[in-house]
Structures are given as structure tokens and as C-alpha cells.
């Protein structure tokens, strides 16, 4: 039986975790990205503005972590979006579809009671690494 490598991903190009967890973990060819907030990586503060601005920054952080894991948004298979207020769903989708604009991954979106640092949005994902071929089946 061969050994599967578990890689712990850390990059200075995204906000650091705000609790005891890694930015991402790669197991075999699967990347598990921890929830990304709309944090400025230099100040570790939420970006000013509302759900749109926090979503933009959260996705920027997510993309940086994916890149560090040798992946990318084109290899994401599942996103989970957590919102403080589900009324922000439309504003978040406007930003989201600029990043995920084709071959959409599966996605869930939930309103939650509270997010770390009183954030308005948090996004986590599962992605693949290596060569990935996308096929549409109907």
C-alpha cells in the first residue's frame, strides 16, 4: 500500500488563518481550502465596505491559496459560501460570477448566525490539482 502525502499549504499571498488551521490541505490530488474571509493580508483586518468588497477580497485570498496548492479556480469542484445575511446573496453572486464564469463548480450557500471577526461572507472550496479535463454530461 502506497503512502498518500498530506501537504499543508501556507502562502504569504493570502490572509493568514485567524485560528488554529491551515489555509489549505492537499491530500493526494484533492485540495481542501479553509474558509476565506475578506481580510487584507497585510493588516489582517476586514476590508472596508459591504458584502461586495468582502466577497472580492475573500475570492482573491481563495485564488492565492489555490495557486499555492498548484490548483486554480478552473479546478474547483465545490464551493461553500457562508453569509451573515442571505439578503446579500445577489451582491455576492455578482462578484462570484466574475471569478467563476464558466464550467461552474457545485456550490452551497448558507446564512449563518455569525462568522469569524464578524465578517459578512466566508468562502471555502474543494479543488483538484494536476491535469483536469472537464466534460459536460447531459
C-alpha positions as CSV (number, residue, x, y, z in Angstrom):
1,X,0.0,0.0,0.0
2,X,1.5,3.3,-1.0
3,X,1.6,6.4,1.2
4,X,-0.6,9.3,0.4
5,X,1.1,12.6,1.1
6,X,-0.7,15.3,3.1
7,X,0.6,18.7,2.2
8,X,-0.1,21.7,4.4
9,X,-0.5,24.9,2.3
10,X,0.6,28.3,3.5
11,X,1.2,31.4,1.4
12,X,2.0,35.0,2.2
13,X,-0.2,36.0,-0.8
14,X,-3.4,35.4,1.2
15,X,-4.6,36.4,4.6
16,X,-3.3,34.1,7.4
17,X,-5.7,31.9,9.3
18,X,-7.5,33.6,12.2
19,X,-7.5,30.4,14.3
20,X,-5.5,27.1,14.5
21,X,-5.9,25.7,11.0
22,X,-4.1,25.8,7.7
23,X,-5.0,27.8,4.6
24,X,-5.4,24.5,2.8
25,X,-4.5,20.9,2.9
26,X,-3.8,18.8,-0.2
27,X,-4.5,15.0,0.1
28,X,-3.4,13.1,-3.0
29,X,-4.8,15.3,-5.8
30,X,-7.6,17.0,-3.8
31,X,-7.2,20.5,-2.3
32,X,-9.3,21.4,0.7
33,X,-9.2,25.2,1.1
34,X,-10.3,26.6,4.5
35,X,-12.8,29.3,4.7
36,X,-11.5,32.6,3.3
37,X,-12.7,35.9,4.7
38,X,-12.5,39.3,3.1
39,X,-9.3,40.1,5.1
40,X,-6.5,42.3,3.8
41,X,-3.4,40.0,4.1
42,X,-1.2,42.9,5.3
43,X,-3.4,44.4,8.0
44,X,-5.4,41.2,8.8
45,X,-8.5,43.4,9.0
46,X,-11.7,43.1,7.1
47,X,-11.7,45.3,4.0
48,X,-13.9,48.4,4.3
49,X,-17.3,48.3,2.6
50,X,-20.0,45.7,2.5
51,X,-20.6,42.2,1.1
52,X,-19.4,43.0,-2.4
53,X,-16.0,44.2,-1.2
54,X,-15.6,41.4,1.3
55,X,-16.5,38.8,-1.4
56,X,-13.9,40.3,-3.8
57,X,-11.2,40.0,-1.1
58,X,-12.3,36.6,0.0
59,X,-12.1,35.3,-3.5
60,X,-8.7,37.0,-4.0
61,X,-7.5,35.1,-0.9
62,X,-9.0,31.9,-2.2
63,X,-7.3,32.2,-5.6
64,X,-3.9,32.8,-3.9
65,X,-4.3,29.7,-1.7
66,X,-5.4,27.6,-4.7
67,X,-2.3,28.9,-6.7
68,X,-0.1,27.9,-3.8
69,X,-1.6,24.5,-3.9
70,X,-0.9,24.1,-7.6
71,X,-4.5,24.5,-8.4
72,X,-6.9,27.3,-9.6
73,X,-10.5,28.3,-9.9
74,X,-10.8,26.2,-13.1
75,X,-10.2,23.1,-10.9
76,X,-12.6,23.9,-8.1
77,X,-15.3,21.2,-7.8
78,X,-17.3,22.5,-4.8
79,X,-17.6,25.9,-3.1
80,X,-19.4,26.6,0.1
81,X,-20.4,30.2,0.8
82,X,-21.4,31.3,4.3
83,X,-23.3,34.6,4.6
84,X,-24.1,36.6,7.6
85,X,-27.3,37.8,5.8
86,X,-28.9,35.8,3.0
87,X,-30.2,39.1,1.6
88,X,-26.6,39.7,0.4
89,X,-27.0,36.6,-1.9
90,X,-27.4,38.8,-5.1
91,X,-24.5,41.1,-4.3
92,X,-22.2,38.1,-3.6
93,X,-23.3,36.4,-6.8
94,X,-22.4,39.5,-8.9
95,X,-18.8,39.2,-7.6
96,X,-18.7,35.4,-7.6
97,X,-19.6,35.1,-11.3
98,X,-16.7,37.3,-12.3
99,X,-14.3,34.7,-10.9
100,X,-16.3,31.5,-11.5
101,X,-17.6,32.5,-15.0
102,X,-17.7,29.1,-16.8
103,X,-17.9,25.4,-16.1
104,X,-19.3,26.3,-12.7
105,X,-18.4,24.2,-9.7
106,X,-21.1,22.7,-7.4
107,X,-22.0,25.2,-4.7
108,X,-23.9,25.6,-1.5
109,X,-24.8,28.9,0.2
110,X,-26.0,29.3,3.8
111,X,-26.9,32.1,6.1
112,X,-25.2,31.5,9.4
113,X,-25.6,33.1,12.8
114,X,-22.1,34.6,13.0
115,X,-18.8,34.4,11.1
116,X,-15.2,35.0,12.5
117,X,-14.3,38.6,13.0
118,X,-18.0,39.5,12.4
119,X,-17.3,39.0,8.6
120,X,-20.2,39.2,6.1
121,X,-19.0,36.4,3.9
122,X,-16.7,33.3,4.1
123,X,-15.9,31.0,1.2
124,X,-14.3,27.6,1.3
125,X,-13.7,25.1,-1.5
126,X,-12.6,21.7,-2.6
127,X,-10.5,21.6,-5.8
128,X,-8.2,19.3,-7.8
129,X,-4.6,19.5,-8.7
130,X,-2.7,18.3,-11.8
131,X,-4.2,17.8,-15.2
132,X,-8.0,18.1,-15.1
133,X,-10.3,17.5,-18.1
134,X,-13.9,19.0,-17.8
135,X,-16.7,17.1,-19.6
136,X,-20.3,18.1,-19.6
137,X,-22.8,15.3,-19.3
138,X,-26.4,15.8,-20.0
